[in-house]
Amino acid sequence: MEFEVHYQSLWDWASDLLKDTSVGLYFVFDAQRLSNFDGSSFFHFIDEPWIADNFWNVQSDFPPDGKVLAFILYTDKAKLLSFGQQKGYPVVVQLANLPTWIWNSEGLGGGQVVGWLLIVNEDKRYSGKTSFANFKNLIWHELFKEILDTISVYLKNGCWVTCWDGVPHQLFPTILILSADYEEQAVMALICGVMSHHPCLVCLIHQNEISKFPMNCELCMSKNASKTLQEVWSQNQVDEKEQILIKQGLHDVDSAFHAVTNMDIYHTLCWDCLVIICGESF
Ligand SMILES: [Zn+2]
């Protein structure tokens, strides 16, 4: 089967911004750690992505001159767009190296549509079957990989870009934040969703234990999910494969994010917060 994906290069979009004199000067390339003194002790605070631990950890693995180019990707199925007969939903990119007031704006440096993901229509013959759920997840990841491939080519050695001030920087791309609603994040993380044994995107809390939250649970990690899939693929019997997958609440699909080796998908996701209004939760 053939599926179409429409996208533009994340790298080219970011390079244009780095060279632009009105936006380029606002880029922050180095991770920072800031603390406040409350009268008795210092405490670490975070108000921009480059002050957060993930930014610091990613940069620590680069050569001394290596700088992080930190992408934020946002998808929302609710923002359906029509393109002729086709329906799809947009992938929007932002850069976490820019201050929030720029990447959250509608001007240059604000969110840019860089991809157009396909809606795989439900088919009554297959709906609700595990194989169809795997199929839909596989399509999503294959298409998303095309978008990620526009930066993953620069992961190993980075890329020198001469910025707006004529100064060259060796930049290494990463994905710092993936923003979406729960349903969409479950597809990104390849977890089986609310009804599975481990429905959380962040930790391995069991479904039966959720009412006991907050409790200390092992955090989800890409390397552990990969290990589980390796175990699944080494089984000969379909039943045995399914048992492992059900126990872990995972889909048997190769993640598009494996290509971005300096990120852990589970560290880029977050809970979908409930909004409490007048005592009712939505
Ligand atoms: Zn959790």
Boltz pocket constraint, residues with backbone or C-beta under 6 A from the ligand:
constraints:
  - pocket:
      binder: B
      contacts: [[A, 200], [A, 201], [A, 202], [A, 203], [A, 204], [A, 205], [A, 217]]
      max_distance: 6.0
